[in-house]
Amino acid sequence: PGALAVEFGEVRLSYAELEARANQLAWWLRGRGVGAESLVAVRMERSVELVVAELGIAKAGAAYVPLFPEWSSEHCARVCEAAGVVVTLTAEDVVASVGCPVVDPGVRVLPDQLAYVMFTSGSTGVPKGVAVRQRDVVALACDAVFAGGAHGRVLVHSPHSFDASTYEVWVPLLNGGQVVVAPAGRVDAGELAGLIRSSGVRGLWLTAGLFAVMAQEYPECFASVVQVWAGGDVVSAAAVRRVQAVCPGLVVVNGYGPTETTTFAACHRMDGLGAGVSEVPIGRPLAGMRAYVLDGRLRVVPPGTAGELYVAGAGLARGYRRRASLTAERFVADPFGAGERLYRTGDLVRWNGEGELEYLGRADDQVKVRGFRIELGEIEAVLAAHPLVGRALVVARTTASGTRQLIGYVSPDDPACLPEARTLREFVGERLPEYMVPAAVVVLDAFPLTTNGKIDRRALP
């Protein structure tokens, strides 16, 4: 009970204090009609109160719906309506609950009850809420990949509306560790590097884009970190090598998983990355999960053959909140198990010779240019293999005349050595058919990132 649980600047809560604060909030919520599977919106900045809120909502038997502080009131209203929110919680409400009893309210919470509903963007423009259960969060936190102490002190810096926060909060807390909460608001790369150095965190999560930025500008900041998990996009092999050259004891893990699989479904550990490696696999499934590479008729494809990735097992979400047809479309019957389901990820992968999954791109990233069907991920992999390229992205754009063109975007491995666009086009042309060579290649100092740290495609020039 006296062990440190939460640290936020000069504020520290022991496990006993966190328990008491969460119990008070649970009583406060129960007094407002919140019960089993009630949806409680959480609109607040990073703080001690945010951690108390998520635990207190769980203790009340309810589920939290994270609202990003920078979302407009209109978007928050749409999300709350879609989820069926009964109460919106603010930091002031958490403070106001301090007068309630500190004993546990004794609410029985079952494993299949919802823990949270996290909204992601939908292809139709309508946000979709992924409904994650209590057992899904526990399966993640108890997975063997997080054992050994590397995640005993973790930095909480992701927006709580981003599923990486599930790892940042619950993996340390459900294993008796400590969460170090970053200051409220957006934290830039320089501030983040300072936090990592000064806070003594042993584990943290970074999006692939943010990891690439840190690798270029502040690789030394990971000197006292045991493990860095990166993902959410293609992890740059060059970035991994750059960081491990400065911090040779650091383990970098490529963590793969959609929100629908409770943050992580597979991972690939890198204790040291060889100079000849140009692509980082997404690895093997976590202990309680299974992965299948299937064709369009749900048949297993041979190793080395591209197919769509389907995931099953512990951590698979209940489905989409109030979206039965969408749930049925993406969470399909498992032909390999009795009464279970598979989640159709939409990601193209293949099994390599080492029995690990290699990411090839999105199934919906297949485009048709001049009559040829093209996988954009294949071109990205070739661009990324150039020794001066750190990261690559290819998009298909429609010109004013209505024709489609391939445009490549790259950021350098070393900011002091910028590759030439003409040289990169020649490099691709030597390895791929002419119709797969981008009409233009744009060299960027760094890729623009969204608030969640993923590449902001709309901001590309």
N, C-alpha and C positions, 0 to 999 in steps of 0.2 A: 504493500500500500504506500509506503514512503518513497518508492522509486520514482524518478523523474519520468513523466509521460509526455508533457507538452512544453515547448520553449518558444517564446515569441518576444524577441528583444530581451528586455529585462524581466519579463513576466514568465514565471515557471509554475506549472501545476504538477503535483504528484499524482499517482494513480488514484489515491484516495480522494484528492481534491477534484480530479476530473470526474470520478464516480459521483461525488456529491453534487457537483454542478449539473451533470447530465440528469441525475435523479430529479433535481429541482425543476429543470426544464420539462421533463416528462410529466410531472405533476401539473405544471402550468398548461401544457398542451392538453392533457386529459380533461382539465377544467374547462376547456374550450371545445369539447366534443370530439377531440381527436382520438381515434381508436384503431382497431386492426385494419391495416392497409389503407388508412386515410393518407391522402397525398398532401404533404406540407412543402410549400415552396420555400427555398432558402435564398434570399437575396442579400448578400453581404460580402464584404471584402475579406481577404485572408486575415485571420485573427484567431485568438484563443476561442472566442465565441463561436467561430465557424466549426471548430472541432467539437466543442460542447454541443452545438446544434445537431450535428450529424449523429452523435451518440445518443443524445436525448430523444431525438425523433425515433430512433430504433427502439429505445427503452419504452416508449409509449406505444409500441406495436405498429407504428406508422412507417411511411417511406418518404424520403426526401427527394425533392425535385430541384436540382441546382439551377439557379438563374444567374447568368453572367452579369456582373455589375454594369458592364458597358452596353448591354442590350438595351434597345429602346423600350419605352413603356408599352408600345404597341406589340412588339415581339414578345415581351414577357407575358402580356395579356393573352396572346395566342397560345403560348406554351401552357399557361395555367389552365386555359379553357380546354385544350386538347388533353391534358392530364387529368382534369377533374380535381384541381387543387381546392382544399377546404380552408387552409390557413396559409398566409404568407408571413414568414418569419424574418425578422431583422435582428441586427446585433443589439438594438435597444430592448427588444423583447427578451433576449437571453439574459440581459442584465436585470430586467424587471422580474425575472423568475426567481431571483436569489432569495426572495422571501418564502418560497415554498419549502416543503419538507425535504430533508436530505436523504431520507431512507428510500430504498428502491421501491417503486410503486407496485412491483410484483406482477406486472403484466406478462402473461404467457405469450411468448413469441415463437412461432413454429418455423422450421427450416424453409418451408416453401412460401412463406410470406415475403412480400416485397421489401427490399432494403432501400432501393432508390429507382427512380425513373429518370434516365439521362437522355436529353434530346440531341439528336444529330440532324444535320440538314438532309432533306429528302430530295430526290431527283425531280419531283414535281413541284418543288418550292414549298411544300407543306412539311413542317418539322415532324420527325417521327421519334417517339419516346421509347427507348429500350428499357424494358422492365426487368430488373435484376433482383434476384431473390437473396435472402439471408444466406442460404447454403452456397450460393455462387461466390459470395464475397469470402466466406470461410474457406472454400476450396482453393481460392487464389492465395489467401494468406498462409494456408497450411502446406502449400506445395513445397517439395523438397528443394527446389531451386533457390529458395530464399533462406535456407538453413545455413548455419555456420557463422553467424554474426555479422556478415557483410551488410545486412539491412537492419542492424540494431539501432542505427541513428540515421534517419532519412530526412532529406530536405523536402518540404512541402512548398512548391513554387508554382505548380500548374494551376490554372483556373479550376475551381471545383466543379465547373460544368464540363470538364474534359476528363475522360475516363482514367487518365494517368493518375488523377488524384485518388482513385480507389487504391492503387498501389501505395502512394505516398502516405496515406493516412492509416489504412487498415493493415497493411503488411507489418509495419513496426508495432502498432498498438496491440494487435491480436497475438503478438509474440513477445510482449513485455519490453519492447524497445521504446525509443524516443522519437517524436516528431519535432523537427525544427521548422517553424513556420516562417516563411519569408515575409518581408514587409508588404503591406497592402499596395495595390496598384501594379503597373507594369514594371518589370525588372529587366533592365537591358543587360547585354552580355557582360559589360564591365562590372556592374553591380552584382551580377550573379557569380562571377569569378571571385569577387571579394567575399561574398557570402560563403561560397564553398570552402575557401581558404580559412576563414575565421570561425566557422561554426563547428568544425570538427565532424561533419557528417561523413558516414562511411559508405552510404549508398544513395544514389539518386537516379532520377529518370530525366532524359533529355530527348526531345524530338530529334529526328535525324538532321533536320535543318539547323537547329540550334547547336547540336553537337558539332556539326561541320564548322559553324562560326567559332565556337569555343576552341576547336582544334587549331584553327588558323590564328586566332588572336590571343588565347590564354591557355595553351596546353598545359602549362605548369600548375594551373590551379587544382589539378586532380592529384597532386602529389600525396595527399593523405587519405584519398578516397580508395576504398577497396574494390567496389564495383560500380560501373556506370551502365545503366540500361538505356539503350537508344532505339528509336523506331518511329512508327507512325508514317514512315516513308522509307525510301531506299537508303540504307546506311552506307556512307562512303567508306570504301576500304582505305583510301588515301588518308582520310581523317583519322581512322583508327590507328594507322601506322604512325601518323604524326604525333598523336597523343601518347602512344606507348613508347615512342622513341624518347620522349621527355620523362614519362612516368612508367618505367619498365615493369613495375609490379602491379600495375592497374589491370583489372579484368574488365573488358568491354563485352557486353551482351547485347546481341540484336534481339529485341523483344517484339514479337509479332502478335497481333490480335485485334480484331474489330471490337467495338463496344459491346456487340452482341455476345461475345465470349468472355465478358468480364475482364477486360484489359489485355490479358495475354493468353494466347492459345499455344504458342510454340516459341522456342528461343534457340539461339546459337551463341555459345560462349567462345570468346577469343582471348586466350591468355597471351598470345603473340601472333601477329598476322604476318605471313611471309610476303616478301617483296613481289612475288609473282601473282598474288591473289588480287583480282580486279573486282570481283563480285562477292558480297557477303551473303551466305545462305540465311534463310529465316529459321532453319534448324529442325529440331524434332519437337513433337507435341509435349506439353507439360504432363506430369505424371497421370493425372486423372482424365486426360483428354485423348481423343483419337482423331487422326487426320486421314482423309481419303482424297485421292486425285482421280476425278471421274470425268467421263465424256458427257455429251449432251443427253445420253440415255441412262445416266447413273451407272455406267459400267466402269470398273477399275481399268485405268490405262497402265501400260507397262512402265517400269522405271526409265527415265530419260525422255519420256513422252509428255508433252504439255497437256494439261487438263485443268479443270476448275477445282479449287480447293473447297472441300466440305469438312466441317468440324463437328465433332460430337463429344459428349461426356460431361464431366463436372465443369461448372462454370458457364454452361450454355444458358442464356437468358430465357425467361418465360416466353418472351415474344415482344411485340410492339403494343404499347398501351392503346387500347380502343381502336386497333387497326387489324381486325381479324383477317381480312383478305390479304393484307401485306404480310402478316405473320405466316399465313398458309403458303404464301409464295416463297418466302425465304427460309422458313423452318419446315423442312420437308420430312416425310417419313423415312426412317433409316432402314434401308433394305438389308443391312448387315447386323441389326440388333433387334431384340424383341421389344416392340412398343416404344422405341426411342426415336429421337429426331436428329436430323443433320441440319447444320446451318450452312446455307449456300453463301459463301463469302463474296463471290464475284471476282476473286483473284485467280489469275493463271499461274500455275506452279508446275514443277516437275520434281521427281525424286532423283537425286544425283547418285553417283557411285558409292558415296559414303552413307547412304540412307538418310540424307537430310533434304529438306525442301528448299528449292531455289525459286525465288519470286521472279516472274516473267512479265508482270504488268496486270492491268485490269482487263477482265473479259470484255468490258464495254469500252476499252481503249483501242479495240481493233477498228481501224478506219479503212476506208476505200479511197485510194488516190489513183486517178487515171486507170480505173478498172482493177487495180491490184489491191488485195487485202493485205494490210500491214499491221503488225503488232508494234506499237510505239516503243514498248519496253525493249525490244530487240535492238532498235537503233540507239536507245539510251545506253544500253550495256556496251555497245561498241564505242560510243563517244566517251563513256566513263573509263574505258580501257586505255585511252591516250595518256601518256605519262604526265602531261601538264594539266590534265583535267581532274578536278576534285569531285565534281558533281555534274550531272547532265539531266536534262528534261527535254522531251520532244512533244510538240503539239501539232495538230492539224488545223490550219486556219483557212477560212474561205475568203478568197479575194473579191474585189469589187465586181469582177467579171463572172463570179460564181464558181470558179475553179478552186480546188483544194490544194494547198501547199503544205509541206512539212517544214516546220521551223524548229531549229535546235537552240537550246539555251544551256550554257555551261558556266560554271564558276571555276577558277583556277585552283590547282592543288597548292601552289605557292603564289601568293599575291604579287611577288616580285617577278614572276615568270608568266606573263599572260600568253596563252596560245593564240595563234592567228586563225581567224574564221576560215580563210582559204585552206590552210593546212589541215584543219579539222574536217572539212568537206572532203578533201583528198584522202584523208585517213579512213573515213567511212566508205568512200568509193572503192577503196582497195579491198574492203572486206564484205561489202554488201552490194546487191544489185543496184543499178543506177536509179531505179524508181524509189529506192529507200534512202537515197542521199538527200538530206534537207536542202531546200532551196536557199536557205540562209541559216547561218549559225551566229547567234548573238552571245558575245562574251560579257558576263556580268561580274562585277567585283564580288557580289554575293546575291543569293536569291532573296527576293522579298518574302517575308514570312507573315502568316496570319497571327492573331492573338494566341492561338494554340501552338504556334511554333511550326506549323506546316507551310509548305510553299504556297504562296498566295498567287494562284495562276492568273487571277484577274488583274494583278498589278504588274504582270510581265510586260515589257515594252513590245 
